[in-house]
Amino acid sequence: MSYSVSVLNPWMIACRSSELKANAPRATTVEANHLVLFRDESGVPAALEDRCAHRNTPLSIGTVKHGRLHCAYHGWTYNADGAVVEVPALPVQHVCKHAVRRYHSVEQDGFVWVSLYADAPGVKPLAFPHLHEAGWTHFVMKTRFEARVDACLENFLDCPHATFVHRYLFRAPTARNVKAVMRTLPDGAEAEFFEEPREKSLVWWLLAPHGGDMRHTDRYIAPRTSRVDYVFPNGLHYIITSSCTALNERETQVYTVISFRYGRIGPLIRLVFEPLSRRIIRQDVEILAQQGRNIARFGEPRFSDTHADLLGPHIRAWRDAISGGGAFPVAGTEHHVDIRL
């Protein structure tokens, strides 16, 4: 990775906080790096390379005692910094210079985040909006995609596919022209939609007022986050934020937080909204898997873009610049587009 920490957020979700217990390590993979997570004596998450310095046994099959990680093979013991603090086979403990690589980790918003940078990042992970605020309800979805990060991000921010993949569940083809404004931002890009149709949609029929305009904004936040906002005149507000963690070149773990302001009946709305959301995201999992397998079958992607592909080209431009060390796309541009939904 060659992008500037000062410009782009380097933190990636390694797991949910609830998945990391106090007395057991947890294996995870982040951008093809194999890590072991555990909690130190204070309960703070630590992240190390998942390979014992002695005989390369996975540390994730070991045990945690008093905040220290013990290898299952010979009992070599590690602290949160990755240093070996005990070798049980030595009758007298000498100063030990053996260690494994440590990764920076932090806990925020119910997730354990890691950074692959050697230096401590100067920024916090991106916060999920309105968590635990009065009047807001939220739920979390963890979804594994057989797809690259850029494919997942484009899918989450792509309106036209929903009329086919999620037909009548989330959208339906109405053949109506919709005006959109595309803006480039210092950390990505956004598209705002006007007079968007909501007919023949189970989600909006159940969960939105039938009158009044809907303000809809899709935003890509480089390098790996998408945010979708739906705002209605009566104060109802839905926010769908997805943070993508690449497991390898072809798989992505996506953590999605859906927050919505529906007042006191928010928990009741969740009973309907959450299963619908999980069904919709399963449809995305299936179509992206088909796309990825077909790209692999032909050996490489060959995409064709039109002006209806609003955010996909921006996502690819940003991520190509990040991986190649090139210049980031220019911020501050705006253009108007007509698409049909």
N, C-alpha and C positions, 0 to 999 in steps of 0.2 A: 504494500500500500504506500502511495506516495503523496496523498493529499495532505493539506495543512490542517493540523488539529484546531488552529484558531478559526478556521473557516467552517469546517464540517465536523459534526459530532461523531467521535470514534466509538461510542459505546454500543454494544450489541447485547441483546438479552440471551443469557445462557440457560436460564430456567426460571420458573416461578418460585417465589420465596417458600411457598408451602411444600415444594418438591425437595428442598434441601433441609434435611433433618439435622438435629444437633449431634447425633451419635453415629452418623453414617456418611461416607463419601458418596459423590455422585459423578458419574462420567458424563461428559458432554463434548460435542464437537462444534467448533466455530471456525468457519472458513478453512476447513480441512485440518485445523489444529485440534489435537486430542487433549482435552483438559480434564482435570479432576477438581471438583469443588468440595469444600468442606467448611465447617464453621469452627472458628478458633474458640478459645476459652471464654471470650466475651460474646460469642454468638455472631461475630462479624464474618461474612463470607470471605474465603480465600480461594484463589484459583492457581493451580500449578500444572505443569506438564504432566500428563498421565503416564509417567514412565520412571520407575525407580532408578536412581543413579547407580545402583549396585549391579543388578542383573536384568534390568529393563522390564520387570514385572509390572503390570498395570497397578498403579496406586489406588485406583478406584475399586479394586476388589479387597482392599485392606480395611482397617478399622480406625475409628476416631475415639481417642480417649483424652479427656482433659484438654480438648482443643488442639491435639496434635495427631498427625496422620501416620499410621503404622502400616508398613508394607506387609503383605500377607506371606511373602516368601521367607525373608530373613529378619523381619521385624525392624528394619531401618526406620527411624522415626524422624518426621519432618515438622517444622513449624510453619506458620502462615507465610513466611518469606521464602520458603522452599529450601531452607538450610537443613542439613542432617544434624540433629541434636542428640541422637543416641544410636549406637550400633551394639545391640545386645550381645553379639559374639565376642566383643572385646572386654576383657576382664577389668581394664582400667580405661575410663573414657578420656581420650585425648581431644585436643581441639581438632575438629573435623572440618575440612575444607570442601567436602562434597556437598552438592546442592543440585536442585533441579530448577528449571526456569519458572519464575513467578510471573503471573499476569495480574494486572490491576483489576480489581473488582469492587463493586459498590452495590448496595441494596437500596432500591427506590421504587415506589408505587406498586409494591408487592412482587417485584422481580429482582433477580440477581443479574447484574450487568457486568460484562467484562470488556476490556480494551486490549488489543494486541500490541499496542505501542510499548516500547521499552521505558519511555518516560511517562510520568503520571500525567494524565490528561488535565488540562486547565479548565475544562467545562464539565458540567453535570450531564447525565443522560437527559434526553428530551422528555419532558413531563407529559403524561397523559392528561388531557384537559378535564377539569371539573370532577376529579375523583373525590368522593366523600363530601362533596359540597351539598348544603341543604337544598332540597328540591330536585336534586339530580339522582338518577339511578344508573348503575353500570353493571356490565358483566364482561367476562373475559373468554375468548376462544383461542385455543392453541391448535394450530393446524399445520400438518406437514404436507408440503407440496413437492411433487416430482417435477420441479421447474426451477429455473434460475431466478435470482432476485429481481432482475429487470422485468422478466415476464410476469412475475407476481405483481409488482408495482403497477405495471401498465394495466393489467387486468382489473385491479382494484379501482383504477381511475378512468376506466373506459366505459362510456355510456352505451355506444351502439351494440356491444356484445350482449348487453342485458336483455334486449328485446328478443334474442334468440336463445341464449343459454338459460335465462330465467323467465321465459315467456309466461305471462299472466301471474307469475309469483311476485316479481319485482317490477317488471315493465312489460309492455306489449307494443307491437308496432302500430303506430297511429298515422304514419306518413305525414306528420306535421313538421314544418320547419321550426327550428329552435335557434335562437341567437345565442352566441357564446362570445366571451371576451377572453383571450389568451394573454397572460402576463408572465414575463420572465422576472424572477426574483433573485436576490443575492444568494439564496440557498436552495434554489430550485425553480419551480414554475407552478402556476395555478390557472384553472379554467373556471369561469363563472357563467352560469346558464340562466336564461330568462324565458318565462312563459313556457316552462317545460310541461309536457302532458303527463297526467297521472291516471288516466283512464285505464280500466282493465288491469289494475295492479292490486293484488291481494294485500300486499304490505301497506300501500297508501290508503286503501279502502278501510282497513282495520285500524291503522295507527296514525292517521293524519286527518285534519279537518277537511271537509269536502269543498269548502269555499276558500277564496283568498289565494294569493300568489305564494309560490314556494321559492325561496332563494336557495340555490344549490351551488356549492363551490367544491371543486376537486383540487387538492394541492399535493404536489410532490415536494418533499423535504429531503434534500440530498444528505447522506447517500442512500438511505434504506427505509424511509418512512413515507407512508401515504396518510392523508387526512381528508375525509369527506364530511362536509357540513350540509345539513338540511335545516332551514329555518323558516318558520311559519309566522304569520302576523299575530297569532294569539300567544306568542312566546314559546311555543313548542319548538324544541331544538334537538336534533339528533346529530351526534358526532361519531364517526367510525374512524379510528386510528389504528393503523397496522404497522408494526415494526418487524422487519424481515431480517432474519439471521441466516446467512448462507451456511449450510452444513458442508457442502462441497460444490463442485461445478454444476451439478444437476439437481440438487435438492435444497429446499429452503424451509426453515421453520418459521412460521408466522404467528406472532402474538397480536391478537386484535382486541382492543378495548372499545366497547360500544357504550357511550355515555349519552343519556338523554334526559331532558328536563320535561317532566310530565306531572310535576307536583306530587301530591300525596298518593295518587294512584299509580305512581311509577312502578312499584313492585308488582302490582297486578298486570300492568302492561308488559312487564318483563316475561311473565308466564306465557305470553303469546309471541313476543318479539324474539326471544332467545331461540326457541326451536325453529322459527322461520329463518332466522339468520344462519343457524347451523345447517339447515337444508340448502340455503342459497350458496354457502361457502363450499359445501360438498360438490355442488354442481361446478363451481370454479375449479376445484381440485381435479375433477374428472376431465374437463376440457383442456386444462393446462398439461395434464399428463399425456393426453393424446397429442397435443401440440409438440411437447418435448420429445416424445418417442418418434414422431415423424421427422423432426429436425435431425435427430440422431440417425434415423434410417437413411436420410439423404446426405448426411455428413456435415452440413452447415446450414445456418438460417439464410434465407433469401427473402427479405421483407420488402413489401411495396407499400408506401405510405400515400395517403390522400389528406386533404385538409380536414377531413373528419377524424383523423388520428391526432387528437389534440396534444396529449401529454406524452405519448409513447416516444416520439423522436427526442423530446427534451430529456426524458429519463435516460435514453441510450447515450445522448450527447454528454450528459453529466457523468455517467458511469464509465464511458470510454475515456473521458478526461481524467477521471480518478485513477483508473487502472493503468493508463498510459502516461500519466504525469503531464498531460497537456493543460492548456488554458481552459478555465471554466467558461461555460456559456455566459454571454453578456446579459446583465440584468437591466431592467428598466424599459424593456420594449413592450408594446401592447398592440394587438391587432384583433379585429372583429371577424368572426366566422359564422356562417350559416350551415347548420347540419340538419339532418332529418332523423327523427326518432319515431 
